[in-house]
Amino acid sequence: MLLIHIDAAYFHCSKAIVRSRLLDPGARIERDRLPSAGAMHRRLSGGTFDGDSYDRDLPARTVAGLY
C-alpha cells in the first residue's frame, strides 16, 4: 500500500491551454526572438528597473518561492 499526502494541488483551465495554442508547433516562436522577463520589466518601467539582476536571480528566486 502506498499512502500519499497532498498539501497543495494546482489546476489550470484546459480551455486556456487550448486557446493559448501552447501545444501547437505552428504557433511557437523561437526563444531568441522573445525578450527576457527582466527586459520586459525594464521596458515597462521606462528603463528604471534592473532587468539584468532580475534575470540573473530568477532561477534561484523561482525555486525558493515556488510553493
N, C-alpha and C positions, 0 to 999 in steps of 0.2 A: 504494500500500500504506500502511496505517495501522498503526503499532505502538503498543500501549498497555501500559504497565507499571502493575500494580495493587499498591499497598503494603498495602492492607487491604480486606477485604470484610466487611460486617456482614449477618447474616441473622437474621430473626425467624420463629419458628414460625407458619405460616399458620393453624394451629388457634387460636392465641392471638388473632390478629386477628379471626377469625370469632367466637370466644367473647366477645370484648370488644364485639361489635356496633359496632365502630368506623365501619363504612361504612353503618350503618342510620340513616337520617334520623330515624326514630321514637324512637331511643334517645338522641338528642343533647340536651344540656342547654344552656341559654343561658349564655354565658360570664360574664355579670354575676351569675349565681347561684352561681358557683364561687369559693371563696377562692383567693387567690394562693398560690404556693409559700411565700413568706415568712410569710403569715398562718397557713398550716398549721404551719410550723415554730414560730412564736411560740406558737400554742395548745398544741402538743405539749410545748413546753418550760416550760409554766406561765407564759408571759409574759416569760421571761428572754432570749429570742432576739430579735435586732434584725431583724425581718421586713421593715421598710421599706427598710433598706440592702440586704438580700438581694435584694429585688425590683428595686430601682433598679440594682444592679450585675449582675444576672443576664444580660442580653443580652451584655455585654462578656465576662463570665466564660465564657459558653457558647461564644462564638466563639474565645476564647483557648484553651480546654481541650477542645474538641470531639474533636480527634484527637490 
